[in-house]
């Protein structure tokens, strides 16, 4: 779609073929007396026999289009451009060969399109979005008529699908707060599966529009199209998460479980899920009823997260925090055993073994995070804090395992980051 220059030709023809009134109309138009030409052509077309022939409609199209462009005369026909378009359509209907129009390469229709397009641009620039919407929409109407006829001007043809013009219509409607109308035109673009970085917001807008309408089928349709055309973008799963009350943790966790296979390889999504699980499990004053189950889920989700991006330390830090809590759970359990019977001693021994196993896992993930931070040339404040924490965890883990030298080594590393 483009705004292009037209060379308007005035082909008046031979007046000898027509009645005197056509001759008068022709002369008035040629002299630029558009008021007189309008009155004459209107009177001419009131007669049934004249209205049944193409010539009067041709001149009405010429005259009304020029009136629409004239500051002096445009008040004579406030909808002059549309009346001109309708007159030309009648002309084409009554003269299938359209000799007059063909000799001009149908330039009058292209000129009407240009007029509407220019008004649309001007209206948008002046923040007159209602006017802009109407004029861009009229430009599309004229364009579709021209395209439907297969007409071209100096080798120019309109595209089969004019994405830019349809975007202009949709955006004007949207800015005019005509959401229903905007959705109609945005839908035309989305249904063509038109991608590109400039079009991604169209799919988001349609999702939000249909979500607000409660239209589940169309909501899911445009979610699917968004995922298909922009698989790397995170907004799709983020929008799906926004549909869930974040305070309802069971619903939130269920949504994450639904989204993980739908959006595989999304590090941030799985990491955020792990953070939600971690806070639910450990941040409250009391342990949740499903404490043991969510501990296992934290490990599972974090293993997936680390598998996606092994060179990101944050997930390793969170896993280390988890195993630090596990380690002290076993320590609390062991301290709760007060008896001295053989059964009590065995229970303590078993818990000590589990503590060491937890310490081993704490070392694995703390060391991974520590190494990743050590490899960075500089650390931000938050990274320095995490580096200190994981080295402190390493000191604790080696202490549990009875390795004093290692414990001291990592304690010094941790303290060096104060």
One Martini backbone bead per residue (centre of mass of N, CA, C, O) as a GRO file, in nm:
protein
  418
    1UNK     BB    1   0.096   0.035   0.022
    2UNK     BB    2   0.037   0.366  -0.128
    3UNK     BB    3   0.132   0.687  -0.198
    4UNK     BB    4   0.049   0.838  -0.512
    5UNK     BB    5   0.098   0.976  -0.817
    6UNK     BB    6  -0.124   1.155  -1.033
    7UNK     BB    7  -0.243   1.185  -1.369
    8UNK     BB    8  -0.491   1.387  -1.452
    9UNK     BB    9  -0.736   1.328  -1.690
   10UNK     BB   10  -0.927   1.509  -1.938
   11UNK     BB   11  -1.194   1.337  -2.088
   12UNK     BB   12  -1.459   1.463  -2.274
   13UNK     BB   13  -1.517   1.438  -2.554
   14UNK     BB   14  -1.792   1.435  -2.764
   15UNK     BB   15  -2.069   1.644  -2.759
   16UNK     BB   16  -2.235   1.539  -3.009
   17UNK     BB   17  -2.342   1.265  -2.858
   18UNK     BB   18  -2.501   1.464  -2.676
   19UNK     BB   19  -2.678   1.635  -2.498
   20UNK     BB   20  -2.683   1.957  -2.399
   21UNK     BB   21  -2.648   1.903  -2.095
   22UNK     BB   22  -2.372   1.766  -2.123
   23UNK     BB   23  -2.233   2.007  -2.247
   24UNK     BB   24  -2.269   2.190  -2.004
   25UNK     BB   25  -2.124   2.017  -1.799
   26UNK     BB   26  -1.855   2.003  -1.947
   27UNK     BB   27  -1.799   2.312  -1.948
   28UNK     BB   28  -1.817   2.367  -1.644
   29UNK     BB   29  -1.591   2.176  -1.563
   30UNK     BB   30  -1.363   2.297  -1.740
   31UNK     BB   31  -1.392   2.590  -1.587
   32UNK     BB   32  -1.455   2.523  -1.263
   33UNK     BB   33  -1.781   2.519  -1.223
   34UNK     BB   34  -1.890   2.325  -0.975
   35UNK     BB   35  -2.166   2.433  -0.894
   36UNK     BB   36  -2.295   2.417  -1.176
   37UNK     BB   37  -2.223   2.124  -1.243
   38UNK     BB   38  -2.379   1.998  -1.010
   39UNK     BB   39  -2.661   2.103  -1.079
   40UNK     BB   40  -2.669   1.974  -1.362
   41UNK     BB   41  -2.620   1.672  -1.293
   42UNK     BB   42  -2.851   1.639  -1.096
   43UNK     BB   43  -3.073   1.710  -1.301
   44UNK     BB   44  -3.005   1.502  -1.515
   45UNK     BB   45  -3.048   1.240  -1.313
   46UNK     BB   46  -3.363   1.272  -1.266
   47UNK     BB   47  -3.379   1.139  -1.531
   48UNK     BB   48  -3.440   0.827  -1.626
   49UNK     BB   49  -3.291   0.815  -1.905
   50UNK     BB   50  -3.019   0.925  -1.791
   51UNK     BB   51  -2.977   0.715  -1.553
   52UNK     BB   52  -2.946   0.469  -1.772
   53UNK     BB   53  -2.677   0.608  -1.830
   54UNK     BB   54  -2.327   0.666  -1.796
   55UNK     BB   55  -2.252   0.974  -1.835
   56UNK     BB   56  -2.367   1.114  -1.580
   57UNK     BB   57  -2.197   0.942  -1.378
   58UNK     BB   58  -1.924   1.030  -1.472
   59UNK     BB   59  -1.962   1.335  -1.408
   60UNK     BB   60  -2.030   1.307  -1.117
   61UNK     BB   61  -1.759   1.187  -1.032
   62UNK     BB   62  -1.583   1.421  -1.121
   63UNK     BB   63  -1.721   1.652  -0.963
   64UNK     BB   64  -1.728   1.537  -0.669
   65UNK     BB   65  -1.424   1.493  -0.643
   66UNK     BB   66  -1.346   1.792  -0.678
   67UNK     BB   67  -1.512   1.903  -0.446
   68UNK     BB   68  -1.362   1.740  -0.220
   69UNK     BB   69  -1.081   1.909  -0.296
   70UNK     BB   70  -1.239   2.182  -0.240
   71UNK     BB   71  -1.251   2.459  -0.044
   72UNK     BB   72  -1.477   2.618  -0.191
   73UNK     BB   73  -1.694   2.348  -0.252
   74UNK     BB   74  -1.723   2.116  -0.028
   75UNK     BB   75  -1.999   2.211   0.110
   76UNK     BB   76  -2.187   2.095  -0.120
   77UNK     BB   77  -2.037   1.795  -0.044
   78UNK     BB   78  -1.952   1.634   0.235
   79UNK     BB   79  -1.973   1.339   0.058
   80UNK     BB   80  -1.826   1.355  -0.224
   81UNK     BB   81  -1.634   1.108  -0.246
   82UNK     BB   82  -1.856   0.891  -0.212
   83UNK     BB   83  -2.037   0.987  -0.442
   84UNK     BB   84  -1.826   0.944  -0.660
   85UNK     BB   85  -1.786   0.643  -0.619
   86UNK     BB   86  -2.083   0.562  -0.673
   87UNK     BB   87  -2.092   0.682  -0.959
   88UNK     BB   88  -1.870   0.505  -1.082
   89UNK     BB   89  -2.003   0.237  -1.029
   90UNK     BB   90  -2.242   0.299  -1.213
   91UNK     BB   91  -2.084   0.336  -1.468
   92UNK     BB   92  -1.963   0.046  -1.477
   93UNK     BB   93  -2.236  -0.093  -1.489
   94UNK     BB   94  -2.340   0.059  -1.764
   95UNK     BB   95  -2.018   0.027  -1.872
   96UNK     BB   96  -1.835  -0.246  -1.925
   97UNK     BB   97  -1.600  -0.107  -2.100
   98UNK     BB   98  -1.501   0.165  -1.993
   99UNK     BB   99  -1.362   0.378  -2.184
  100UNK     BB  100  -1.296   0.632  -2.027
  101UNK     BB  101  -1.143   0.489  -1.790
  102UNK     BB  102  -0.933   0.331  -1.958
  103UNK     BB  103  -0.788   0.579  -2.084
  104UNK     BB  104  -0.708   0.657  -1.761
  105UNK     BB  105  -0.655   0.402  -1.581
  106UNK     BB  106  -0.859   0.459  -1.346
  107UNK     BB  107  -0.768   0.725  -1.186
  108UNK     BB  108  -1.016   0.812  -1.015
  109UNK     BB  109  -1.008   0.585  -0.809
  110UNK     BB  110  -0.720   0.638  -0.706
  111UNK     BB  111  -0.788   0.927  -0.611
  112UNK     BB  112  -0.990   0.849  -0.395
  113UNK     BB  113  -0.803   0.683  -0.231
  114UNK     BB  114  -0.598   0.908  -0.171
  115UNK     BB  115  -0.792   1.092  -0.023
  116UNK     BB  116  -0.852   0.900   0.213
  117UNK     BB  117  -0.565   0.845   0.303
  118UNK     BB  118  -0.484   1.138   0.370
  119UNK     BB  119  -0.705   1.179   0.584
  120UNK     BB  120  -0.609   0.958   0.771
  121UNK     BB  121  -0.331   1.076   0.833
  122UNK     BB  122  -0.424   1.355   0.932
  123UNK     BB  123  -0.607   1.256   1.162
  124UNK     BB  124  -0.392   1.107   1.322
  125UNK     BB  125  -0.196   1.350   1.360
  126UNK     BB  126  -0.456   1.510   1.510
  127UNK     BB  127  -0.619   1.301   1.693
  128UNK     BB  128  -0.857   1.206   1.480
  129UNK     BB  129  -0.962   0.891   1.504
  130UNK     BB  130  -1.240   0.872   1.384
  131UNK     BB  131  -1.169   0.991   1.110
  132UNK     BB  132  -0.939   0.803   1.042
  133UNK     BB  133  -1.101   0.543   1.042
  134UNK     BB  134  -1.303   0.617   0.820
  135UNK     BB  135  -1.091   0.681   0.591
  136UNK     BB  136  -0.938   0.415   0.587
  137UNK     BB  137  -1.187   0.241   0.533
  138UNK     BB  138  -1.255   0.376   0.261
  139UNK     BB  139  -0.991   0.308   0.122
  140UNK     BB  140  -1.040   0.001   0.133
  141UNK     BB  141  -1.297  -0.004  -0.032
  142UNK     BB  142  -1.169   0.105  -0.291
  143UNK     BB  143  -0.942  -0.099  -0.317
  144UNK     BB  144  -1.124  -0.352  -0.342
  145UNK     BB  145  -1.260  -0.263  -0.600
  146UNK     BB  146  -1.010  -0.238  -0.776
  147UNK     BB  147  -0.905  -0.528  -0.731
  148UNK     BB  148  -1.166  -0.674  -0.828
  149UNK     BB  149  -1.114  -0.552  -1.130
  150UNK     BB  150  -0.792  -0.537  -1.198
  151UNK     BB  151  -0.669  -0.265  -1.160
  152UNK     BB  152  -0.424  -0.028  -1.301
  153UNK     BB  153  -0.142   0.215  -1.251
  154UNK     BB  154   0.139   0.228  -1.405
  155UNK     BB  155   0.177  -0.083  -1.278
  156UNK     BB  156  -0.003  -0.046  -1.034
  157UNK     BB  157  -0.084  -0.261  -0.755
  158UNK     BB  158  -0.255  -0.393  -0.524
  159UNK     BB  159  -0.247  -0.585  -0.276
  160UNK     BB  160  -0.399  -0.860  -0.169
  161UNK     BB  161  -0.280  -0.775   0.127
  162UNK     BB  162  -0.315  -0.478   0.326
  163UNK     BB  163  -0.159  -0.450   0.609
  164UNK     BB  164  -0.112  -0.148   0.663
  165UNK     BB  165  -0.401  -0.044   0.628
  166UNK     BB  166  -0.527  -0.230   0.841
  167UNK     BB  167  -0.360  -0.120   1.071
  168UNK     BB  168  -0.465   0.170   1.052
  169UNK     BB  169  -0.753   0.103   1.118
  170UNK     BB  170  -0.711  -0.040   1.387
  171UNK     BB  171  -0.555   0.187   1.535
  172UNK     BB  172  -0.769   0.405   1.509
  173UNK     BB  173  -0.986   0.250   1.662
  174UNK     BB  174  -0.827   0.210   1.922
  175UNK     BB  175  -0.776   0.521   1.974
  176UNK     BB  176  -1.105   0.558   1.964
  177UNK     BB  177  -1.228   0.322   2.145
  178UNK     BB  178  -1.289   0.077   1.919
  179UNK     BB  179  -1.254  -0.235   1.996
  180UNK     BB  180  -1.436  -0.398   1.808
  181UNK     BB  181  -1.324  -0.280   1.543
  182UNK     BB  182  -1.027  -0.343   1.586
  183UNK     BB  183  -1.057  -0.653   1.602
  184UNK     BB  184  -1.149  -0.705   1.315
  185UNK     BB  185  -0.870  -0.609   1.184
  186UNK     BB  186  -0.669  -0.772   1.349
  187UNK     BB  187  -0.787  -1.045   1.264
  188UNK     BB  188  -0.707  -1.033   0.967
  189UNK     BB  189  -0.405  -1.054   1.025
  190UNK     BB  190  -0.392  -1.307   1.207
  191UNK     BB  191  -0.540  -1.503   1.001
  192UNK     BB  192  -0.272  -1.475   0.808
  193UNK     BB  193  -0.010  -1.512   0.977
  194UNK     BB  194   0.132  -1.243   1.047
  195UNK     BB  195   0.440  -1.139   1.116
  196UNK     BB  196   0.673  -0.984   1.284
  197UNK     BB  197   0.776  -0.743   1.507
  198UNK     BB  198   0.524  -0.538   1.443
  199UNK     BB  199   0.281  -0.777   1.515
  200UNK     BB  200   0.273  -0.901   1.805
  201UNK     BB  201   0.059  -0.712   1.949
  202UNK     BB  202  -0.191  -0.821   1.808
  203UNK     BB  203  -0.212  -1.092   1.961
  204UNK     BB  204  -0.232  -0.972   2.241
  205UNK     BB  205  -0.485  -0.800   2.198
  206UNK     BB  206  -0.674  -1.036   2.125
  207UNK     BB  207  -0.648  -1.191   2.383
  208UNK     BB  208  -0.750  -0.964   2.570
  209UNK     BB  209  -1.020  -0.922   2.434
  210UNK     BB  210  -1.133  -1.221   2.468
  211UNK     BB  211  -1.099  -1.238   2.769
  212UNK     BB  212  -1.296  -1.004   2.836
  213UNK     BB  213  -1.536  -1.160   2.678
  214UNK     BB  214  -1.516  -1.479   2.739
  215UNK     BB  215  -1.360  -1.608   2.480
  216UNK     BB  216  -1.209  -1.902   2.474
  217UNK     BB  217  -1.163  -1.989   2.180
  218UNK     BB  218  -1.015  -1.723   2.086
  219UNK     BB  219  -0.803  -1.715   2.298
  220UNK     BB  220  -0.666  -1.986   2.216
  221UNK     BB  221  -0.613  -1.919   1.922
  222UNK     BB  222  -0.411  -1.670   1.980
  223UNK     BB  223  -0.216  -1.821   2.150
  224UNK     BB  224  -0.133  -2.026   1.933
  225UNK     BB  225  -0.034  -1.818   1.726
  226UNK     BB  226   0.178  -1.683   1.901
  227UNK     BB  227   0.349  -1.938   1.949
  228UNK     BB  228   0.401  -2.005   1.650
  229UNK     BB  229   0.527  -1.713   1.557
  230UNK     BB  230   0.651  -1.658   1.879
  231UNK     BB  231   0.828  -1.878   2.057
  232UNK     BB  232   1.040  -1.681   2.221
  233UNK     BB  233   0.818  -1.548   2.367
  234UNK     BB  234   0.704  -1.474   2.708
  235UNK     BB  235   0.408  -1.353   2.707
  236UNK     BB  236   0.223  -1.600   2.694
  237UNK     BB  237   0.271  -1.726   2.976
  238UNK     BB  238   0.225  -1.465   3.134
  239UNK     BB  239  -0.074  -1.435   3.053
  240UNK     BB  240  -0.165  -1.704   3.172
  241UNK     BB  241  -0.084  -1.638   3.466
  242UNK     BB  242  -0.275  -1.382   3.494
  243UNK     BB  243  -0.541  -1.571   3.516
  244UNK     BB  244  -0.424  -1.619   3.801
  245UNK     BB  245  -0.440  -1.631   4.133
  246UNK     BB  246  -0.155  -1.585   4.325
  247UNK     BB  247  -0.292  -1.671   4.606
  248UNK     BB  248  -0.359  -1.943   4.458
  249UNK     BB  249  -0.138  -2.187   4.474
  250UNK     BB  250  -0.272  -2.433   4.347
  251UNK     BB  251  -0.350  -2.294   4.082
  252UNK     BB  252  -0.067  -2.196   4.010
  253UNK     BB  253   0.073  -2.472   3.998
  254UNK     BB  254  -0.113  -2.595   3.786
  255UNK     BB  255  -0.038  -2.394   3.564
  256UNK     BB  256   0.261  -2.461   3.550
  257UNK     BB  257   0.218  -2.760   3.474
  258UNK     BB  258   0.074  -2.686   3.206
  259UNK     BB  259   0.310  -2.498   3.079
  260UNK     BB  260   0.575  -2.661   3.057
  261UNK     BB  261   0.498  -2.837   2.799
  262UNK     BB  262   0.406  -2.585   2.624
  263UNK     BB  263   0.695  -2.431   2.732
  264UNK     BB  264   0.971  -2.530   2.647
  265UNK     BB  265   1.273  -2.387   2.766
  266UNK     BB  266   1.174  -2.186   3.006
  267UNK     BB  267   1.358  -2.058   3.241
  268UNK     BB  268   1.193  -1.835   3.388
  269UNK     BB  269   0.943  -2.000   3.442
  270UNK     BB  270   1.071  -2.233   3.611
  271UNK     BB  271   1.207  -2.053   3.817
  272UNK     BB  272   0.950  -1.914   3.924
  273UNK     BB  273   0.822  -2.172   4.020
  274UNK     BB  274   1.040  -2.241   4.226
  275UNK     BB  275   1.004  -1.987   4.395
  276UNK     BB  276   0.712  -2.038   4.474
  277UNK     BB  277   0.767  -2.307   4.614
  278UNK     BB  278   0.974  -2.209   4.819
  279UNK     BB  279   0.797  -1.997   4.964
  280UNK     BB  280   0.572  -2.192   5.041
  281UNK     BB  281   0.761  -2.391   5.209
  282UNK     BB  282   0.964  -2.163   5.382
  283UNK     BB  283   0.825  -1.864   5.448
  284UNK     BB  284   0.655  -1.955   5.662
  285UNK     BB  285   0.569  -2.015   5.992
  286UNK     BB  286   0.451  -2.278   5.865
  287UNK     BB  287   0.414  -2.575   5.753
  288UNK     BB  288   0.285  -2.729   5.511
  289UNK     BB  289   0.102  -3.011   5.454
  290UNK     BB  290   0.291  -3.055   5.170
  291UNK     BB  291   0.598  -3.037   5.226
  292UNK     BB  292   0.733  -3.294   5.101
  293UNK     BB  293   0.618  -3.259   4.814
  294UNK     BB  294   0.741  -2.973   4.757
  295UNK     BB  295   1.032  -3.052   4.785
  296UNK     BB  296   1.035  -3.242   4.539
  297UNK     BB  297   0.938  -3.029   4.335
  298UNK     BB  298   1.173  -2.839   4.355
  299UNK     BB  299   1.384  -3.035   4.246
  300UNK     BB  300   1.252  -3.093   3.974
  301UNK     BB  301   1.235  -2.801   3.864
  302UNK     BB  302   1.540  -2.727   3.899
  303UNK     BB  303   1.653  -2.939   3.711
  304UNK     BB  304   1.516  -2.825   3.463
  305UNK     BB  305   1.636  -2.541   3.479
  306UNK     BB  306   1.938  -2.619   3.469
  307UNK     BB  307   1.912  -2.771   3.193
  308UNK     BB  308   1.863  -2.511   3.024
  309UNK     BB  309   2.083  -2.331   3.218
  310UNK     BB  310   2.400  -2.394   3.329
  311UNK     BB  311   2.517  -2.074   3.330
  312UNK     BB  312   2.307  -2.021   3.563
  313UNK     BB  313   2.319  -1.959   3.910
  314UNK     BB  314   2.033  -1.920   4.047
  315UNK     BB  315   1.929  -2.217   4.057
  316UNK     BB  316   2.163  -2.321   4.232
  317UNK     BB  317   2.103  -2.143   4.472
  318UNK     BB  318   1.817  -2.249   4.528
  319UNK     BB  319   1.901  -2.541   4.570
  320UNK     BB  320   2.086  -2.483   4.808
  321UNK     BB  321   1.866  -2.368   4.992
  322UNK     BB  322   1.705  -2.622   5.001
  323UNK     BB  323   1.932  -2.815   5.122
  324UNK     BB  324   1.969  -2.651   5.378
  325UNK     BB  325   1.685  -2.715   5.485
  326UNK     BB  326   1.709  -3.021   5.481
  327UNK     BB  327   1.947  -3.046   5.673
  328UNK     BB  328   1.790  -2.907   5.919
  329UNK     BB  329   1.564  -3.107   5.939
  330UNK     BB  330   1.742  -3.346   6.026
  331UNK     BB  331   1.858  -3.210   6.273
  332UNK     BB  332   1.589  -3.167   6.419
  333UNK     BB  333   1.513  -3.467   6.427
  334UNK     BB  334   1.761  -3.556   6.592
  335UNK     BB  335   1.708  -3.367   6.842
  336UNK     BB  336   1.422  -3.507   6.903
  337UNK     BB  337   1.595  -3.743   6.999
  338UNK     BB  338   1.608  -3.850   7.348
  339UNK     BB  339   1.676  -4.123   7.349
  340UNK     BB  340   1.884  -4.449   7.430
  341UNK     BB  341   1.799  -4.652   7.257
  342UNK     BB  342   1.867  -4.847   6.995
  343UNK     BB  343   1.646  -4.716   6.822
  344UNK     BB  344   1.739  -4.426   6.868
  345UNK     BB  345   2.029  -4.464   6.758
  346UNK     BB  346   1.940  -4.549   6.473
  347UNK     BB  347   1.785  -4.297   6.404
  348UNK     BB  348   2.027  -4.106   6.428
  349UNK     BB  349   2.203  -4.245   6.216
  350UNK     BB  350   2.010  -4.210   5.979
  351UNK     BB  351   2.001  -3.898   5.996
  352UNK     BB  352   2.302  -3.857   5.952
  353UNK     BB  353   2.307  -3.976   5.669
  354UNK     BB  354   2.106  -3.769   5.551
  355UNK     BB  355   2.278  -3.523   5.609
  356UNK     BB  356   2.513  -3.603   5.428
  357UNK     BB  357   2.349  -3.620   5.167
  358UNK     BB  358   2.262  -3.323   5.179
  359UNK     BB  359   2.550  -3.210   5.181
  360UNK     BB  360   2.631  -3.316   4.905
  361UNK     BB  361   2.414  -3.152   4.751
  362UNK     BB  362   2.501  -2.877   4.855
  363UNK     BB  363   2.776  -2.886   4.719
  364UNK     BB  364   2.701  -2.913   4.424
  365UNK     BB  365   2.532  -2.634   4.401
  366UNK     BB  366   2.727  -2.440   4.540
  367UNK     BB  367   2.970  -2.491   4.357
  368UNK     BB  368   2.840  -2.412   4.090
  369UNK     BB  369   2.782  -2.119   4.174
  370UNK     BB  370   3.066  -2.035   4.259
  371UNK     BB  371   3.201  -2.084   3.983
  372UNK     BB  372   3.026  -1.887   3.818
  373UNK     BB  373   3.106  -1.636   3.980
  374UNK     BB  374   3.418  -1.660   3.950
  375UNK     BB  375   3.406  -1.623   3.624
  376UNK     BB  376   3.341  -1.339   3.675
  377UNK     BB  377   3.474  -1.026   3.651
  378UNK     BB  378   3.202  -0.918   3.778
  379UNK     BB  379   2.987  -0.817   4.056
  380UNK     BB  380   2.701  -0.771   4.170
  381UNK     BB  381   2.546  -0.727   4.457
  382UNK     BB  382   2.368  -0.985   4.444
  383UNK     BB  383   2.601  -1.174   4.361
  384UNK     BB  384   2.775  -1.133   4.610
  385UNK     BB  385   2.566  -1.244   4.806
  386UNK     BB  386   2.548  -1.531   4.682
  387UNK     BB  387   2.847  -1.602   4.705
  388UNK     BB  388   2.854  -1.593   5.010
  389UNK     BB  389   2.634  -1.804   5.067
  390UNK     BB  390   2.755  -2.056   4.917
  391UNK     BB  391   3.018  -2.059   5.084
  392UNK     BB  392   2.872  -2.102   5.350
  393UNK     BB  393   2.745  -2.372   5.272
  394UNK     BB  394   3.011  -2.523   5.225
  395UNK     BB  395   3.106  -2.502   5.515
  396UNK     BB  396   2.869  -2.655   5.640
  397UNK     BB  397   2.889  -2.920   5.481
  398UNK     BB  398   3.185  -2.992   5.570
  399UNK     BB  399   3.122  -3.000   5.867
  400UNK     BB  400   2.923  -3.236   5.859
  401UNK     BB  401   3.156  -3.424   5.723
  402UNK     BB  402   3.436  -3.344   5.884
  403UNK     BB  403   3.580  -3.105   5.703
  404UNK     BB  404   3.766  -2.856   5.825
  405UNK     BB  405   3.939  -2.741   5.596
  406UNK     BB  406   3.706  -2.679   5.401
  407UNK     BB  407   3.538  -2.512   5.590
  408UNK     BB  408   3.751  -2.286   5.626
  409UNK     BB  409   3.789  -2.206   5.334
  410UNK     BB  410   3.482  -2.115   5.283
  411UNK     BB  411   3.460  -1.918   5.515
  412UNK     BB  412   3.669  -1.720   5.406
  413UNK     BB  413   3.530  -1.663   5.138
  414UNK     BB  414   3.274  -1.548   5.261
  415UNK     BB  415   3.409  -1.321   5.440
  416UNK     BB  416   3.550  -1.172   5.190
  417UNK     BB  417   3.240  -1.057   5.103
  418UNK     BB  418   3.175  -0.812   5.311
   0.00000   0.00000   0.00000
